[in-house]
Amino acid sequence: MIDVLVVDDDFRVAEINATYVGKVPGFRVAARAHSAAQALASVQRGGIDLVLLDHYLPDGTGLELVHRMREQGHGTDVIMITAAGDVTTVQTAMRLGALHYLVKPFTFAALRTRLDSYAALRRTVDRVGGHGVAGQDQVDRIFSALRTTPAPPSPGLPSGHSEPTTDLICAVLHRAHHPLSAHEVAAETGLSRSTAQRYLRHLEQAGRLHLSLKYGDTGRPEHRYAWVAP
């Protein structure tokens, strides 16, 4: 398994990214961090193969964190996942050794493409011989392993629905111990009640949620939603 550290100052975004990682075979989330200090401490403890790194952190930038990691001798691999799209930041990330750079917002398919290419890189290096001497053919195979093709658009979502929001709602319901109402989902996710209702209705129709009715004193039933295990 490839152990991943998910770094994002937004707790909800970190949860979405962690959910994405958990869907990709061969990867697992070893830790989450919401600041550069937390992330560096996780890397220092060891056991992290890959860092999914946001650039904008409350106590510095992601690139400053990578620079400190390299100064301390940590060769942990990094994939940048950030809203920073300026060329200077992208070039600096390349010079510091970031293997991929994914600009927010992105889809699960886009992240999976990068993770799959990273896994292919590790397999290729293992086949070539790890720390042995590589010829030009082996070097070409190592570099070609990181090439990606554009991820296709995610199918199945109605117009106006986003995959990150869908996954955020699914994550909330997945960890809930009892069915939740649209009001409770909205409170957990920070979405409006109408937006939560719209996504819940779609997920229920798609068979991903179970709908039940709870009757109160007014006689008008409250819709409650529960995660349906695949």
Disulfide bonds with the S-S distance in Angstrom:
none
